[in-house]
Amino acid sequence: MLADTDPALSRTDAWLLGRVTDTGPLRLSELAEWQEVDRSTMTTQVRRLETLGLVTRAPDPRDGRAVLVSATPAGVARHRRTERTARAVYHELLADWPEDDLRQAAHASDRLAETLERRASTPFTLE
């Protein structure tokens, strides 16, 4: 697992830390909406990262009732290590892929990410 260094993080923890590091500070409610979980679930996830010293929570200066989550310097460093590890793993896994295959895979990945981001902002219904 990419997150198996000290302190040990689950995939969800690493994913959440990455979001906070890359786009934070974020409201707890924004994180819950992004991850499509209840706010209480997000509170538990953030508390776990806070206990590890990777994020902090503070009142939102725009609205004292809301909570902002920010990465600590240790959290930023941890996320950067995870990113470097992931890049190394992908580099090794894909080392023998032809350049054209890599370009096609990157294009498909970008398109999938865009689709998922759009889907997150619109209700999903099965017909």
C-alpha positions in Angstrom: 0.0 0.0 0.0 1.3 3.5 -0.9 0.3 4.8 2.6 2.3 2.1 4.6 4.9 4.4 6.1 4.9 5.9 9.6 2.3 6.9 10.5 0.3 4.2 8.8 -2.7 5.5 6.8 -5.6 3.7 5.1 -6.2 4.5 1.5 -9.1 6.7 2.5 -6.9 8.6 5.0 -4.3 9.1 2.2 -6.9 10.2 -0.3 -8.4 12.7 2.2 -5.0 14.0 3.2 -4.2 14.5 -0.5 -7.4 16.5 -1.0 -6.8 18.7 2.0 -3.2 19.3 1.1 -3.9 20.0 -2.6 -7.0 22.2 -2.2 -7.4 23.1 1.5 -8.2 24.6 3.8 -11.7 23.2 3.3 -14.8 23.1 5.3 -15.6 19.8 6.9 -19.0 19.9 5.1 -17.2 20.4 1.8 -15.1 17.3 2.4 -18.1 15.3 3.4 -19.9 16.3 0.2 -16.8 15.6 -1.9 -16.4 12.1 -0.5 -20.2 11.6 -0.5 -20.4 10.7 3.2 -22.3 12.0 6.2 -20.7 14.8 8.1 -20.3 12.6 11.2 -18.3 10.1 9.1 -16.0 12.9 7.8 -15.6 14.1 11.4 -14.3 10.7 12.4 -11.9 10.5 9.4 -10.6 14.0 10.0 -10.2 13.3 13.7 -8.0 10.3 12.9 -5.7 12.5 10.7 -5.7 15.2 13.4 -4.6 12.7 16.0 -1.7 11.8 13.8 -0.7 15.4 13.5 -1.4 15.6 9.8 -4.3 18.0 9.8 -5.8 20.7 12.0 -9.3 21.9 12.5 -10.2 25.6 13.2 -13.3 27.7 13.1 -14.0 29.3 9.7 -13.4 33.0 10.1 -16.3 33.7 7.7 -18.7 31.6 9.7 -17.7 30.6 13.3 -20.1 27.6 13.2 -18.2 26.0 10.4 -14.9 24.1 10.7 -12.0 24.5 8.3 -9.6 21.6 7.9 -6.0 22.3 6.9 -2.9 20.1 6.4 -0.1 20.6 8.9 3.5 20.8 7.7 3.8 17.1 8.6 0.7 16.3 6.6 2.0 18.1 3.6 5.3 16.3 3.8 3.5 13.0 4.3 1.3 13.6 1.2 4.4 14.5 -0.9 6.1 11.3 0.1 3.0 9.3 -0.9 2.9 11.1 -4.2 6.6 10.3 -4.9 6.0 6.6 -4.0 3.0 6.4 -6.3 4.9 7.9 -9.2 7.8 5.5 -8.6 5.3 2.5 -8.6 3.6 3.7 -11.8 6.9 4.3 -13.4 8.0 0.8 -12.7 4.7 -0.8 -13.7 4.5 1.0 -17.0 8.2 1.1 -17.9 7.7 -1.3 -20.8 4.6 0.4 -22.3 5.1 2.1 -25.6 4.8 5.9 -25.6 1.5 5.8 -27.6 -0.1 3.5 -25.1 1.0 5.8 -22.2 -0.6 8.8 -24.0 -3.8 6.9 -24.6 -4.0 5.8 -21.0 -3.3 9.3 -19.8 -6.1 10.7 -22.0 -8.6 8.1 -20.8 -7.6 8.7 -17.2 -8.1 12.5 -17.6 -11.4 11.9 -19.3 -12.6 9.6 -16.5 -11.5 12.1 -13.8 -13.4 14.9 -15.5 -16.5 12.7 -15.8 -16.3 11.8 -12.1 -15.9 15.4 -11.1 -18.9 16.4 -13.1 -20.9 13.5 -11.7 -20.0 14.7 -8.2 -21.7 18.0 -8.9 -25.0 16.6 -10.3 -27.5 14.1 -8.8 -27.1 10.6 -10.0 -30.2 8.7 -11.0 -30.7 5.2 -12.5 -33.3 5.0 -15.2 
